Amino acid sequence: MVEKHIESAFDEDIENIQSTLMKMGGLVEKSLFDASEALVNSDLGLAKLVRENDRTIDELEEEINAQTARLIALRSPTATDLRDALSFIKIASNLERIGDYGKNMAKRSLVMKPSSINEQGCRSLRRMTKDVIVMMNNGIDAYIRKDVDLAESVILQDQDIDQHYNALFREFLTFMMENPKNITTCMHLHFIAKNIERVGDHITSIAEQAIFVATGEYPLDERPKFDATADIKGTS
């Protein structure tokens, strides 16, 4: 009877942490979406709100870490259960970093000046942001459901994000070469694109955690990367 009570309490603790994790994921998704909207629409008020709300995301990471530490200390989880517990900390860390990228995107939108290149680039960045949001939702779903197939598809989706980033990098580089006056705007756009590309990397880490929790092993294959910008820089 006591053992059943302990098992029930452990399951309840796990569900509570997962609930906090889902809440954090929802706020991070909103941060990315609002940051891209602020960028496209030059909405300074929304950009400031994204930056202010990042504090809540940070607080949720701290809450998840505290909940997990309490779980480990009080419940003495088995090896399999410990795998679940430690994954909470890693995924919360990835989500916190993604939130930081949303905040950085909003920060740059506050200083960018309107231009035709700005408008064109921002629309492309919004499309790229929507892609990583879909990827993030799939990654979190794969983790919660312990769905290895979905997690592996998320890892493959990161290739599309990398290729989108490479295309934007070339586009911004062309604009800068055509007219030095474009350099400041294009540098801002490029840093935002790089941030979004890094979001894809953190989501891939979440998907890898999903596979680890489900199978006890990390993916054997090195994650594919398609960053061609290094080759371009090397030819200069």
C-alpha positions in Angstrom: 0.0 0.0 0.0 2.8 2.4 0.9 4.7 1.5 -2.3 1.6 2.3 -4.4 1.3 5.6 -2.5 4.9 6.5 -3.3 4.5 5.5 -7.0 1.3 7.6 -7.2 3.1 10.6 -5.6 6.0 10.3 -8.0 3.7 10.2 -11.0 1.9 13.3 -9.8 5.2 15.1 -9.4 6.2 14.1 -12.9 2.9 15.4 -14.3 3.3 18.7 -12.4 6.8 19.3 -13.9 5.5 18.4 -17.4 2.7 20.8 -16.9 5.2 23.6 -16.0 7.3 22.6 -19.0 4.3 22.8 -21.3 3.5 26.3 -19.9 7.1 27.4 -20.5 6.9 26.0 -24.1 3.7 28.0 -24.7 5.3 31.2 -23.5 8.4 30.6 -25.6 6.3 30.0 -28.7 4.4 33.3 -28.0 7.8 35.1 -27.6 9.0 33.9 -31.0 5.7 34.7 -32.7 5.3 38.1 -31.2 9.0 39.0 -31.9 8.5 38.2 -35.6 5.3 40.2 -35.7 7.0 43.1 -34.0 9.8 42.9 -36.5 7.5 42.9 -39.6 5.2 45.6 -38.3 7.8 47.7 -36.6 5.7 47.4 -33.5 7.9 48.9 -30.8 5.3 48.3 -28.0 5.1 44.6 -28.8 8.9 44.3 -29.0 9.2 45.8 -25.6 6.5 43.4 -24.2 8.5 40.4 -25.6 11.6 41.6 -23.7 9.7 42.2 -20.5 8.0 38.8 -20.7 11.3 37.0 -21.0 11.6 37.3 -17.2 8.6 35.0 -16.8 10.3 32.3 -19.0 13.5 32.6 -16.9 11.4 32.1 -13.7 9.7 29.0 -15.1 13.1 27.5 -15.8 14.1 28.1 -12.2 10.8 26.6 -11.0 11.3 23.4 -13.2 14.9 23.0 -11.8 13.6 23.4 -8.3 10.8 20.9 -8.8 13.1 18.4 -10.4 15.7 18.7 -7.6 12.9 18.2 -5.0 11.7 15.1 -7.0 15.1 13.5 -7.0 15.7 14.3 -3.3 12.4 13.0 -2.0 11.4 10.2 -4.4 14.8 8.4 -5.0 13.9 7.7 -8.7 15.1 4.5 -10.4 17.5 4.8 -13.4 14.6 5.1 -15.9 12.8 7.6 -13.8 16.0 9.6 -13.2 16.4 9.8 -17.0 13.0 11.5 -17.1 13.9 13.9 -14.3 17.2 15.0 -15.7 15.7 15.6 -19.1 13.4 18.2 -17.6 16.3 20.3 -16.6 17.9 20.0 -20.1 14.7 20.8 -22.0 14.0 23.8 -19.7 17.5 25.1 -20.4 16.9 24.7 -24.2 13.6 26.5 -23.9 15.1 29.3 -21.9 17.8 29.9 -24.6 15.1 29.9 -27.3 13.3 32.6 -25.3 16.5 34.6 -25.2 16.7 34.5 -29.0 13.1 35.8 -29.2 14.1 38.6 -26.8 17.1 39.4 -29.0 15.0 39.5 -32.1 12.7 42.0 -30.4 15.6 44.1 -29.2 17.0 44.5 -32.8 13.5 45.4 -34.1 13.7 48.4 -31.8 16.7 49.9 -33.6 16.1 49.0 -37.3 15.1 51.7 -39.7 12.3 51.1 -42.3 13.5 50.3 -45.8 12.5 48.1 -48.7 15.3 45.6 -47.8 14.1 45.6 -44.2 10.5 44.8 -45.2 11.6 42.0 -47.6 14.0 40.5 -45.1 11.6 40.7 -42.2 8.9 38.8 -44.1 11.4 36.1 -44.9 12.4 36.0 -41.2 8.8 35.7 -40.2 8.3 32.6 -42.4 11.5 31.1 -41.0 10.2 31.8 -37.5 6.9 30.1 -38.2 8.8 27.0 -39.4 10.8 26.8 -36.2 7.6 27.2 -34.1 6.1 24.2 -35.8 9.3 22.3 -35.3 9.3 23.3 -31.6 5.7 22.1 -31.1 6.6 18.8 -32.7 9.7 18.4 -30.6 7.8 19.0 -27.3 5.0 16.7 -28.4 7.6 14.0 -29.3 9.1 14.3 -25.8 5.8 14.2 -23.9 4.5 11.3 -26.0 7.9 9.5 -26.1 7.4 9.4 -29.9 10.8 8.4 -31.4 9.6 8.6 -35.0 8.3 12.2 -34.5 11.5 13.2 -32.7 13.6 11.9 -35.6 11.5 13.8 -38.1 12.1 17.0 -36.0 15.8 16.4 -36.2 15.5 16.2 -40.0 13.4 19.4 -40.1 16.5 21.3 -38.8 18.0 20.8 -42.3 15.3 22.9 -43.8 16.0 25.7 -41.2 19.7 25.6 -42.0 19.0 25.8 -45.8 16.6 28.7 -45.2 19.3 30.5 -43.2 22.0 29.9 -45.9 19.7 31.4 -48.5 19.0 34.4 -46.4 22.7 34.9 -45.7 23.5 35.0 -49.4 20.6 37.4 -50.0 21.8 39.8 -47.3 25.4 39.5 -48.5 24.3 40.4 -52.0 22.5 43.5 -50.7 25.6 44.6 -48.8 27.9 44.2 -51.8 25.5 46.2 -54.0 25.4 49.2 -51.7 27.4 49.9 -48.5 24.4 51.8 -47.1 22.6 48.5 -46.7 25.3 47.1 -44.4 23.8 48.1 -41.1 20.3 46.9 -41.9 21.5 43.6 -43.4 23.8 42.9 -40.4 20.8 43.3 -38.1 18.7 41.0 -40.4 21.6 38.5 -40.5 22.0 38.3 -36.8 18.2 37.7 -36.4 18.4 34.9 -39.0 21.3 33.3 -37.2 19.4 33.5 -33.9 16.4 31.7 -35.6 18.8 29.1 -37.0 20.2 28.5 -33.5 16.6 28.0 -32.2 16.4 25.1 -34.6 19.5 23.6 -33.0 18.0 23.9 -29.5 14.8 22.2 -30.7 16.9 19.4 -32.2 18.4 19.0 -28.7 14.9 18.6 -27.3 14.1 16.0 -29.9 17.3 14.1 -29.0 16.2 14.2 -25.3 12.8 12.7 -26.5 14.7 9.8 -28.1 16.9 9.4 -25.0 14.0 9.3 -22.6 12.1 6.8 -24.8 15.0 4.4 -25.6 17.8 5.2 -23.1 20.2 6.1 -25.9 21.0 9.2 -27.8 20.8 9.1 -31.7 23.9 7.5 -33.0 24.2 9.6 -36.2 25.8 13.0 -35.9 23.1 15.6 -36.5 23.2 16.9 -40.1 24.2 20.6 -40.6 23.9 22.6 -43.7 25.6 25.9 -42.8 27.3 27.0 -46.1 28.2 30.4 -44.7 31.6 29.2 -43.6 32.5 28.3 -47.2 31.4 31.8 -48.3 33.4 33.5 -45.6 36.4 31.4 -46.5 36.4 32.6 -50.1 36.6 36.2 -49.2 
